Amino acid sequence: MTDELQEKIIWQNINSSIEKGKILRGKIIAIETEKMKDEDIVCAIIDFRGIKVMIPATQMTEDGKNDKKILRNMMGAEISFIIVQADRIASKVVGTRIKAMNRLLEINFKKIEAGDKVYGNVVGIWKKFLRLEVLGIDFVLKAKDLNYGYIEDISKKYSINEQIKVIIKDVSKEDMKFKISIKEL
């Protein structure tokens, strides 16, 4: 496949994401501060097949914080996102992870029941916490939630993009929420 054809396919995916909400995946490769509407916004830079996609920190997690620390602990994570704006000439692409996560939850929620065993993807690691993406929901788990024994440093036991098996607990159809457990497997 020629480079020109590959680039055309990449931009078709980007346009499909804008127009139809197609979920794309890419790896967080950097963190930058961008000036948007006279405000400094911390952004995750995602590599989508050689195209840099900027996702503001406020669009990375449900709490919507403009927090560099959260992004720093997500470096290297493979994440889902939807493109909200793209300029091919300037090669500037802006995305949102929140919309992608909501869409994934919408798609997957109908299929899950309490007791189901699924895999979650580690998308963030701290010394005492872990951010696990499961079917469109981010769970921040403490060390005590991961093991019956003591874990001094989670980052020595788990790594970014590691798949962890979990069991679905307490599914709430009204709220579209569920709980998970790793220890109860």
Backbone bond lengths (Angstrom), bond angles and torsions (degrees), N, CA, C in turn:
res aa  C-N    CA-C-N  psi(-1)  N-CA   C-N-CA  omega(-1)  CA-C   N-CA-C  phi
1 M - - - 1.453 - - 1.530 108.67 -
2 T 1.306 116.92 134.13 1.457 120.71 -178.65 1.528 110.77 -75.79
3 D 1.322 114.97 158.44 1.472 120.22 178.55 1.524 111.11 -60.53
4 E 1.328 115.79 -38.05 1.460 120.96 -179.04 1.532 110.63 -64.20
5 L 1.318 116.62 -42.56 1.459 121.49 179.03 1.529 111.02 -67.26
6 Q 1.343 116.71 -41.13 1.469 120.56 177.23 1.524 110.97 -60.61
7 E 1.330 116.43 -44.71 1.464 120.44 179.96 1.531 110.75 -63.05
8 K 1.330 116.35 -38.96 1.462 120.74 178.71 1.534 110.33 -62.40
9 I 1.326 117.23 -42.55 1.469 122.07 179.11 1.529 111.03 -64.76
10 I 1.337 116.08 -41.72 1.474 120.65 178.26 1.529 110.21 -59.74
11 W 1.342 117.03 -46.65 1.459 120.22 -178.96 1.528 111.97 -70.14
12 Q 1.339 117.73 -28.72 1.463 119.89 173.34 1.528 110.24 -64.55
13 N 1.339 116.36 -40.75 1.470 120.72 176.31 1.523 110.91 -62.43
14 I 1.324 116.90 -42.98 1.471 121.59 179.33 1.521 110.13 -62.36
15 N 1.342 117.06 -46.78 1.469 120.48 179.64 1.529 111.49 -64.96
16 S 1.321 117.05 -37.59 1.463 121.38 177.24 1.530 110.93 -64.65
17 S 1.323 116.15 -34.79 1.463 120.58 177.29 1.529 110.62 -66.79
18 I 1.322 116.62 -41.76 1.471 121.03 178.98 1.529 110.59 -65.62
19 E 1.333 115.76 -49.63 1.462 120.94 -172.24 1.537 113.60 -77.92
20 K 1.332 116.97 -39.07 1.463 120.02 -172.71 1.520 114.15 -116.91
21 G 1.339 117.15 0.28 1.461 120.35 179.62 1.519 113.32 75.57
22 K 1.335 117.45 25.42 1.466 120.85 179.12 1.530 109.32 -60.92
23 I 1.324 115.63 132.39 1.463 121.03 -179.67 1.526 108.83 -84.72
24 L 1.326 115.54 126.96 1.465 122.24 178.23 1.530 108.27 -110.81
25 R 1.336 116.47 164.72 1.471 120.86 177.64 1.522 109.09 -131.08
26 G 1.322 114.26 143.88 1.453 120.32 177.65 1.517 110.68 -160.56
27 K 1.317 115.38 171.57 1.459 122.33 -175.20 1.527 110.64 -104.56
28 I 1.343 115.90 136.19 1.463 120.65 176.09 1.530 107.73 -72.81
29 I 1.335 115.93 118.04 1.469 120.36 -176.19 1.530 113.90 -112.26
30 A 1.337 116.64 -15.55 1.470 119.03 -178.61 1.524 110.30 -163.05
31 I 1.319 114.29 167.95 1.464 121.81 174.14 1.520 106.41 -128.81
32 E 1.322 116.20 129.04 1.462 120.86 -179.89 1.521 109.22 -134.80
33 T 1.326 115.42 157.70 1.458 120.66 174.22 1.525 107.18 -105.98
34 E 1.306 115.88 123.00 1.464 122.28 -178.19 1.522 109.61 -113.85
35 K 1.330 115.99 147.68 1.464 121.88 175.90 1.520 107.64 -88.74
36 M 1.337 116.49 114.87 1.458 121.44 177.75 1.520 108.78 -129.66
37 K 1.321 116.11 121.33 1.468 121.75 -179.77 1.525 110.87 50.65
38 D 1.325 116.55 50.61 1.475 124.38 178.42 1.521 113.87 59.90
39 E 1.313 116.95 25.24 1.460 121.41 179.45 1.525 108.87 -132.53
40 D 1.335 116.49 139.78 1.461 120.29 175.85 1.524 109.01 -80.69
41 I 1.322 115.76 119.11 1.462 121.96 -179.11 1.526 108.74 -116.43
42 V 1.320 115.54 127.95 1.464 121.20 176.23 1.521 107.33 -77.56
43 C 1.337 116.85 131.56 1.466 121.38 -177.71 1.522 111.79 -128.74
44 A 1.315 114.83 144.91 1.463 121.18 169.67 1.524 105.82 -88.03
45 I 1.315 116.42 135.82 1.461 121.07 175.64 1.520 106.67 -101.98
46 I 1.325 115.28 121.66 1.455 122.26 -176.62 1.523 108.75 -108.61
47 D 1.327 116.04 135.90 1.455 120.24 174.52 1.526 107.84 -91.48
48 F 1.336 115.74 111.15 1.462 120.67 174.19 1.519 107.61 -111.40
49 R 1.319 115.75 93.11 1.472 123.15 178.24 1.524 112.55 51.69
50 G 1.338 115.64 43.21 1.464 120.60 177.52 1.521 114.66 92.97
51 I 1.315 118.08 -9.46 1.469 122.13 177.16 1.524 107.53 -99.64
52 K 1.339 115.97 132.64 1.464 120.11 177.91 1.522 109.91 -83.82
53 V 1.325 114.64 124.03 1.463 121.46 177.55 1.519 107.53 -111.11
54 M 1.324 115.60 127.79 1.459 121.67 179.20 1.527 109.01 -96.22
55 I 1.339 115.68 127.09 1.467 119.42 174.92 1.523 107.68 -124.10
56 P 1.340 117.62 114.27 1.467 120.22 178.38 1.533 110.28 -58.43
57 A 1.322 116.32 144.82 1.471 121.52 179.30 1.525 110.60 -55.38
58 T 1.329 116.79 -32.27 1.465 121.36 179.56 1.523 112.26 -66.90
59 Q 1.333 117.09 -15.06 1.464 122.71 179.92 1.528 112.72 -108.57
60 M 1.334 116.23 11.97 1.463 120.37 -177.69 1.529 113.03 -95.87
61 T 1.333 117.00 -37.35 1.470 120.84 -177.79 1.520 109.55 -133.45
62 E 1.318 116.47 157.65 1.462 122.60 -176.63 1.529 113.27 -58.98
63 D 1.329 117.81 -29.20 1.475 118.49 -178.72 1.527 111.93 -72.97
64 G 1.336 117.90 -14.76 1.458 122.27 173.12 1.515 115.97 65.28
65 K 1.317 117.99 26.19 1.465 121.19 -179.25 1.524 111.34 -79.64
66 N 1.328 115.76 144.42 1.465 122.27 174.97 1.526 106.98 -90.47
67 D 1.345 116.11 68.26 1.458 122.24 -168.49 1.531 112.26 -118.16
68 K 1.314 115.62 114.86 1.466 121.54 -179.90 1.528 111.44 -66.99
69 K 1.335 116.95 -31.46 1.465 121.73 -177.61 1.536 111.60 -61.61
70 I 1.333 116.39 -41.87 1.469 120.70 178.42 1.529 109.77 -61.28
71 L 1.328 116.18 -46.84 1.470 120.43 -179.07 1.525 111.86 -64.90
72 R 1.316 116.71 -38.31 1.467 120.85 -179.88 1.534 110.63 -59.03
73 N 1.316 116.34 -38.11 1.457 120.86 -179.55 1.527 113.05 -79.88
74 M 1.331 116.02 -4.95 1.465 121.04 177.40 1.533 112.42 -104.72
75 M 1.330 117.04 1.50 1.475 121.22 -178.19 1.527 111.26 -52.48
76 G 1.319 116.18 132.46 1.460 121.48 178.06 1.520 113.84 88.77
77 A 1.332 117.01 -9.37 1.470 120.06 -177.58 1.527 110.93 -71.85
78 E 1.310 114.88 141.31 1.462 123.51 173.69 1.519 106.10 -88.04
79 I 1.333 117.12 116.45 1.468 120.20 -175.36 1.529 112.20 -124.92
80 S 1.317 114.96 160.70 1.468 122.06 174.85 1.519 108.31 -95.17
81 F 1.336 115.70 147.02 1.470 120.25 178.95 1.520 109.53 -157.28
82 I 1.322 115.05 164.03 1.464 123.08 174.27 1.520 106.97 -123.90
83 I 1.313 116.53 137.69 1.468 121.54 179.22 1.530 108.83 -79.48
84 V 1.339 116.04 134.98 1.465 120.24 178.13 1.523 111.78 -111.10
85 Q 1.343 115.76 -19.75 1.466 119.37 -178.03 1.521 108.77 -157.64
86 A 1.342 116.27 139.66 1.461 119.55 178.46 1.519 110.66 -149.21
87 D 1.317 115.33 140.21 1.454 122.79 175.55 1.525 106.82 -128.35
88 R 1.329 115.89 102.81 1.470 120.57 -174.92 1.518 111.75 -65.30
89 I 1.317 117.83 -37.58 1.467 121.92 -178.14 1.529 110.26 -65.30
90 A 1.344 116.62 -46.67 1.468 120.98 179.40 1.528 111.07 -82.47
91 S 1.315 116.20 -7.04 1.466 123.20 -177.10 1.536 111.22 53.64
92 K 1.328 114.16 45.47 1.462 121.36 179.86 1.521 108.58 -117.10
93 V 1.343 115.74 123.08 1.458 121.37 -177.55 1.528 108.23 -130.01
94 V 1.339 115.83 132.87 1.460 121.31 -179.73 1.534 108.10 -121.73
95 G 1.332 115.53 135.93 1.458 120.03 -178.15 1.511 112.59 -131.26
96 T 1.331 115.05 179.11 1.457 122.53 176.37 1.524 108.76 -139.08
97 R 1.302 116.81 133.37 1.464 121.39 175.56 1.532 109.65 -86.38
98 I 1.324 116.92 -33.08 1.469 121.71 -177.17 1.529 110.98 -57.70
99 K 1.332 117.54 -47.71 1.469 120.37 -179.81 1.521 111.06 -63.25
100 A 1.321 117.33 -38.50 1.469 121.01 179.02 1.529 110.33 -65.19
101 M 1.324 116.47 -43.23 1.466 120.78 179.88 1.535 110.20 -63.91
102 N 1.327 117.38 -42.67 1.462 121.21 178.47 1.531 110.85 -62.17
103 R 1.312 115.41 -40.15 1.476 120.64 178.74 1.531 110.57 -66.47
104 L 1.328 117.50 -43.08 1.470 121.32 177.82 1.528 110.99 -61.53
105 L 1.323 115.98 -41.70 1.468 120.37 178.50 1.523 110.44 -62.37
106 E 1.330 115.97 -44.40 1.464 122.06 178.62 1.533 111.04 -57.61
107 I 1.315 116.53 -44.39 1.467 122.61 -178.99 1.525 111.39 -68.28
108 N 1.331 116.59 -45.18 1.466 121.49 -172.29 1.524 115.17 -85.84
109 F 1.331 117.11 -24.76 1.463 120.04 -171.29 1.528 113.08 -62.44
110 K 1.320 116.94 -35.99 1.466 121.56 -178.83 1.527 111.66 -62.50
111 K 1.324 116.41 -25.84 1.465 121.57 -172.72 1.525 114.14 -91.53
112 I 1.344 117.82 -13.80 1.472 118.61 -172.51 1.521 113.36 -95.30
113 E 1.322 114.01 151.43 1.460 122.20 175.38 1.515 108.25 -140.35
114 A 1.319 116.29 155.85 1.466 120.74 176.11 1.524 108.41 -57.34
115 G 1.311 115.81 135.59 1.465 121.26 -179.19 1.519 113.48 99.71
116 D 1.328 117.76 -16.01 1.471 120.65 177.73 1.521 110.26 -64.91
117 K 1.321 115.18 143.80 1.462 120.87 176.12 1.517 107.76 -109.05
118 V 1.335 115.62 124.29 1.463 121.86 -178.87 1.527 109.03 -135.57
119 Y 1.319 116.32 172.12 1.454 120.75 177.55 1.515 110.22 -106.46
120 G 1.325 114.99 140.68 1.451 121.98 174.07 1.519 108.27 -111.74
121 N 1.311 115.86 155.74 1.458 121.89 -179.42 1.526 109.93 -108.39
122 V 1.325 117.36 126.35 1.465 121.42 177.87 1.529 107.90 -71.83
123 V 1.347 116.46 117.88 1.464 120.90 -179.58 1.531 112.73 -116.04
124 G 1.325 117.40 -2.36 1.459 120.32 177.77 1.515 110.69 -160.87
125 I 1.329 115.72 140.19 1.468 120.12 -179.61 1.525 110.11 -136.23
126 W 1.326 114.91 132.49 1.442 123.97 170.61 1.525 106.37 -121.12
127 K 1.304 117.15 -179.33 1.465 119.80 179.22 1.526 111.35 -67.14
128 K 1.327 117.10 -40.20 1.468 121.33 -175.37 1.532 113.67 -114.97
129 F 1.338 117.86 0.21 1.461 121.95 -178.01 1.520 110.76 -134.99
130 L 1.332 113.76 162.01 1.456 121.79 179.14 1.523 107.11 -141.45
131 R 1.323 118.25 135.37 1.471 121.71 174.99 1.524 106.61 -103.24
132 L 1.335 115.67 119.11 1.451 122.10 -176.30 1.530 109.20 -118.83
133 E 1.335 116.20 124.90 1.459 121.61 178.37 1.524 108.40 -94.26
134 V 1.345 115.48 118.33 1.463 121.18 -179.02 1.530 109.09 -129.05
135 L 1.321 116.82 111.86 1.469 123.38 173.98 1.530 113.64 51.63
136 G 1.320 117.93 34.76 1.457 120.95 176.99 1.514 115.21 97.49
137 I 1.319 118.01 4.69 1.471 121.26 176.14 1.524 108.71 -123.86
138 D 1.330 115.54 135.95 1.471 121.28 173.31 1.517 108.62 -89.79
139 F 1.310 115.91 129.48 1.454 121.70 174.27 1.520 107.83 -114.54
140 V 1.328 117.08 128.64 1.453 121.12 173.36 1.524 105.75 -99.33
141 L 1.324 115.13 112.17 1.461 121.20 -174.91 1.516 111.03 -107.51
142 K 1.323 115.98 136.69 1.464 121.69 175.95 1.520 108.69 -83.41
143 A 1.311 116.49 162.50 1.467 122.24 179.63 1.525 110.94 -54.57
144 K 1.327 117.63 -39.52 1.468 121.27 -177.95 1.528 112.13 -66.49
145 D 1.357 118.18 -20.61 1.460 122.27 178.48 1.528 112.53 -81.93
146 L 1.330 116.34 -12.82 1.467 121.00 -173.39 1.517 114.03 -97.33
147 N 1.329 116.42 -23.80 1.452 119.49 -170.85 1.532 109.23 -156.48
148 Y 1.314 116.73 149.22 1.465 119.46 176.00 1.524 110.75 -74.28
149 G 1.311 117.09 -25.06 1.463 121.34 178.20 1.523 111.01 -89.20
150 Y 1.327 115.52 179.39 1.465 121.77 -179.50 1.530 110.01 -83.43
151 I 1.330 116.26 133.35 1.470 121.34 173.57 1.522 106.73 -116.56
152 E 1.322 116.40 114.75 1.458 119.94 -178.51 1.527 111.67 -72.67
153 D 1.334 116.42 -43.96 1.460 121.22 -176.93 1.529 108.70 -139.73
154 I 1.321 115.98 108.94 1.471 121.48 -177.51 1.523 111.54 -59.98
155 S 1.336 116.79 -34.82 1.469 120.13 -176.64 1.532 112.86 -65.65
156 K 1.324 116.71 -14.96 1.470 119.79 176.65 1.528 111.32 -88.60
157 K 1.326 116.40 -16.87 1.471 120.81 -178.40 1.539 111.96 -99.96
158 Y 1.333 116.69 -34.53 1.464 122.03 -177.35 1.524 110.03 -123.04
159 S 1.337 115.82 160.01 1.462 119.65 178.34 1.533 110.03 -134.53
160 I 1.318 115.51 159.66 1.462 122.08 178.31 1.529 108.96 -57.42
161 N 1.315 116.44 139.59 1.475 126.01 179.69 1.517 114.05 72.08
162 E 1.330 117.53 5.53 1.462 120.16 175.98 1.530 109.12 -70.23
163 Q 1.314 115.97 139.08 1.457 121.91 177.80 1.525 108.20 -91.64
164 I 1.341 116.46 126.07 1.460 121.80 -179.42 1.522 108.54 -120.33
165 K 1.322 116.20 129.56 1.462 121.49 178.95 1.527 109.28 -77.17
166 V 1.339 115.86 132.60 1.464 121.61 179.12 1.524 109.14 -131.64
167 I 1.330 115.33 162.15 1.466 120.16 174.22 1.531 107.12 -112.11
168 I 1.341 115.75 135.86 1.463 121.95 179.40 1.528 108.59 -77.14
169 K 1.339 115.69 132.03 1.468 122.50 179.30 1.532 108.59 -124.58
170 D 1.296 116.71 156.15 1.472 123.19 169.92 1.536 114.47 37.53
171 V 1.307 118.01 75.15 1.463 122.68 178.13 1.523 108.89 -83.39
172 S 1.341 116.50 124.30 1.464 121.89 178.41 1.527 108.38 -109.68
173 K 1.335 116.32 102.68 1.471 121.82 -177.18 1.531 111.75 -64.50
174 E 1.346 116.89 -34.06 1.471 120.47 -178.06 1.534 111.48 -67.07
175 D 1.334 116.68 -45.42 1.467 121.80 -176.82 1.527 113.00 -88.39
176 M 1.345 116.93 -8.87 1.470 122.14 -173.48 1.528 109.98 55.14
177 K 1.334 115.60 48.50 1.456 121.90 178.43 1.507 109.33 -132.30
178 F 1.323 115.06 158.93 1.450 120.56 175.28 1.523 108.65 -152.60
179 K 1.315 115.19 161.75 1.457 120.75 177.19 1.520 107.49 -109.84
180 I 1.328 114.98 159.66 1.460 120.13 178.94 1.517 109.51 -130.18
181 S 1.328 115.03 161.80 1.457 120.75 174.06 1.514 108.63 -142.55
182 I 1.290 115.07 138.79 1.467 121.15 174.99 1.527 108.53 -101.58
183 K 1.311 116.07 -39.97 1.460 121.59 -176.60 1.525 112.96 -65.08
184 E 1.320 117.74 -29.52 1.462 120.74 -174.15 1.528 114.54 -83.87
185 L 1.302 117.51 5.38 1.477 120.50 178.47 1.502 111.48 -71.32
